[in-house]
Amino acid sequence: MTDMHTEDLDPQQRFAEKERARRADLEALRYGRKTKTQLKRETEAFAFPPSRARINLDASRSLS
C-alpha cells in the first residue's frame, strides 16, 4: 500500500485491499504457510489498544 492522505482515501479501494489481505491470510493458514499465532501477532499490531478505548455514555444516544 502506498502512503495516503485522508483526502486521498477511497473507502471502496480500502475495503477491497482489506478483503484481499483477509483472503491471503486464510490461504496462508489453510496451506500451512502461517500459523494462527503468526497471524494473530501480525494483526494485533493494527488493533486499537483496549486501554485507549473509552465509551462516553453521557455523550451517547439511545438506539431505541
N, C-alpha and C positions, 0 to 999 in steps of 0.2 A: 504494500500500500504506500502511496506517496504522501508527503506532508500536505495536509489540507487545512484550510482556514474554515471557520464556521460558515462563512458566506459561500464557500465552495461545496459544502456538504450536500450531497444528493441522497436523500433518505432511501430511495429505491435501490440505488447503487450500493449503499452501505448494507442494506438488507441482503442483497444478492451476495456480497462479499462474505457476510457472516454465515449465510446458508452454505456457501462453498466450503468455508472453513469447518463448519459442523460436519458436513458430509465427508470431508477429508479426514477429520478426527475419527469418525465412526469407521471408515475404511481402514485406517491405521490400526485401530483397536481390533477390528474383525480379523485382519490378516497378521496380527501379532507384531506389527512394526512398532507399536507403542503399548504400554500397559495403562490400566486405569489410573495408577498412581502418577505416571508421567503426564497424562492428560490433565489430571487434577492440578498438578503442580504448575503446568503451563497456563491453565485458565484462571487459576487463583490470582495471578498477577493482575488480572483485569477486573477482579471483583471489588466492589465498593466496601471499604473496611467497616465492619459492623460497629466499631467504636465511633464512627462518624455518622452513622445513620440514626437520625433522631426524628421522631414524628411529633409535630407540634399539634396536639389535639385541640388546643384553644383556637388555632387558626384554621382548623379543618371544618368541612361542611358535612352535614348528614347526607347519606346516599338515599335515604328513604323519603 
